[in-house]
């Protein structure tokens, strides 16, 4: 497994930050980095009474696709998402990714820590997935700053 985390302070309240995650209009602000594509279009299928089980179908700017499923949601504190169903070539390198949002209330807002676990399909895919993880970390840092500094309420 390959993992990394980034941490960003936000003036948003923890509950507002969670709303930003579930708003598919924000996903297009993930623009990728270098050859790593950005998000082009997202559709959301939400269960009737809970955010757990929400499925995001993602189409990227290079035409690749994947799914993201909310596995754990603690309002204002934690979101755990499993990414899988990758289209080629990523499906040949990774079984799935786990993304974890940990939100801690601090003076004047909150601290968001986004952690990723990238799970290689086999030992031969570790090196290309490691390269992808470095591009992804740069893209996630930029995207998190955009979300964390959103002025929406």
C-alpha positions in Angstrom: 0.0 0.0 0.0 1.1 3.5 -0.8 -0.1 6.3 1.5 0.1 10.1 2.0 -1.7 12.8 3.8 -2.1 16.6 3.5 -3.4 19.0 6.0 -5.1 22.4 5.5 -6.7 24.9 7.8 -10.1 26.3 6.9 -12.2 29.2 8.1 -15.3 27.0 7.3 -17.1 25.3 10.1 -16.7 21.5 10.1 -20.3 20.9 9.0 -19.8 23.3 6.1 -16.7 21.5 5.0 -18.6 18.2 4.9 -21.3 19.9 2.7 -18.6 21.0 0.3 -17.6 17.4 -0.1 -21.1 16.2 -1.0 -21.7 19.1 -3.4 -20.8 17.7 -6.8 -20.4 21.2 -8.2 -17.1 21.4 -6.2 -15.6 18.3 -7.8 -14.7 20.1 -11.0 -12.2 22.2 -9.1 -10.1 19.1 -8.9 -8.0 19.9 -12.0 -5.3 17.2 -11.7 -1.6 17.8 -11.9 0.7 17.2 -14.9 -0.5 14.1 -16.7 -2.9 13.2 -13.8 -6.4 14.2 -15.2 -8.9 16.5 -13.5 -12.6 15.8 -12.9 -14.9 16.6 -15.8 -18.3 15.3 -14.6 -19.8 13.7 -11.5 -23.2 12.1 -10.9 -24.4 11.3 -7.4 -26.6 8.5 -6.3 -27.6 9.1 -2.7 -29.5 6.9 -0.4 -32.8 8.4 0.9 -31.9 8.8 4.6 -28.1 8.8 5.0 -24.9 9.9 3.3 -23.3 6.5 3.9 -23.6 4.5 0.7 -23.6 7.6 -1.5 -22.1 6.7 -4.9 -20.3 9.2 -7.0 -19.6 8.2 -10.6 -16.7 10.2 -11.9 -15.6 11.0 -15.4 -12.2 12.6 -15.7 -10.9 15.1 -18.3 -9.0 12.3 -20.1 -12.2 10.2 -20.5 -11.2 7.7 -17.7 -13.8 6.8 -15.1 -14.1 5.5 -11.6 -16.6 5.2 -8.7 -16.4 6.6 -5.2 -18.5 5.2 -2.4 -19.0 6.8 1.0 -18.3 4.0 3.5 -18.2 6.1 6.8 -19.7 9.5 7.5 -19.6 11.2 10.9 -21.0 14.7 10.3 -18.5 17.4 10.9 -15.7 14.9 11.8 -14.9 12.1 9.3 -15.6 10.9 5.8 -14.2 7.7 4.5 -14.5 7.0 0.7 -13.6 3.9 -1.3 -12.6 4.6 -4.9 -12.7 1.7 -7.4 -14.1 0.5 -10.7 -11.2 2.3 -12.4 -11.1 2.3 -16.2 -7.8 1.4 -17.9 -5.0 2.0 -17.4 -5.5 2.5 -13.7 -7.5 -0.7 -13.2 -4.3 -2.6 -14.2 -2.3 -0.9 -11.5 -4.7 -0.5 -8.5 -7.4 -2.5 -6.9 -8.8 0.6 -5.0 -8.0 3.8 -3.1 -9.2 4.8 0.3 -9.6 8.5 1.0 -10.2 9.7 4.6 -11.3 13.2 5.6 -10.5 14.0 9.3 -11.9 17.3 10.4 -10.8 18.9 13.7 -12.4 22.0 15.1 -9.8 24.8 15.8 -10.0 28.5 16.6 -11.6 30.3 13.7 -12.6 27.2 11.7 -11.2 23.7 11.3 -8.2 21.6 10.2 -8.8 19.2 7.4 -6.5 16.2 7.0 -7.0 14.2 3.8 -5.3 10.9 3.8 -5.0 8.4 0.8 -4.2 4.8 0.7 -3.5 3.5 -2.9 -3.6 -0.3 -3.1 -1.4 -1.8 -5.9 -2.9 -4.7 -8.0 0.5 -6.5 -7.9 4.1 -5.9 -7.1 4.8 -4.7 -10.7 2.3 -1.9 -10.3 3.9 -0.4 -7.2 6.4 1.9 -9.0 3.9 3.4 -11.5 1.4 3.8 -8.6 4.0 5.5 -6.5 4.6 8.0 -9.3 0.8 8.6 -9.5 0.7 9.1 -5.7 3.1 12.0 -6.0 1.0 13.7 -8.7 -2.2 13.0 -6.8 -0.7 14.5 -3.6 0.0 17.8 -5.5 -3.5 17.8 -7.1 -5.2 17.0 -3.7 -3.3 19.8 -2.0 -4.4 22.4 -4.5 -8.0 21.1 -4.5 -8.2 21.0 -0.7 -7.1 24.6 -0.5 -9.8 25.6 -3.0 -12.5 23.8 -1.0 -11.2 24.9 2.4 -11.2 28.5 1.4 -14.6 28.5 -0.3 -16.8 31.4 0.8 -20.0 29.4 0.4 -22.1 29.1 3.5 
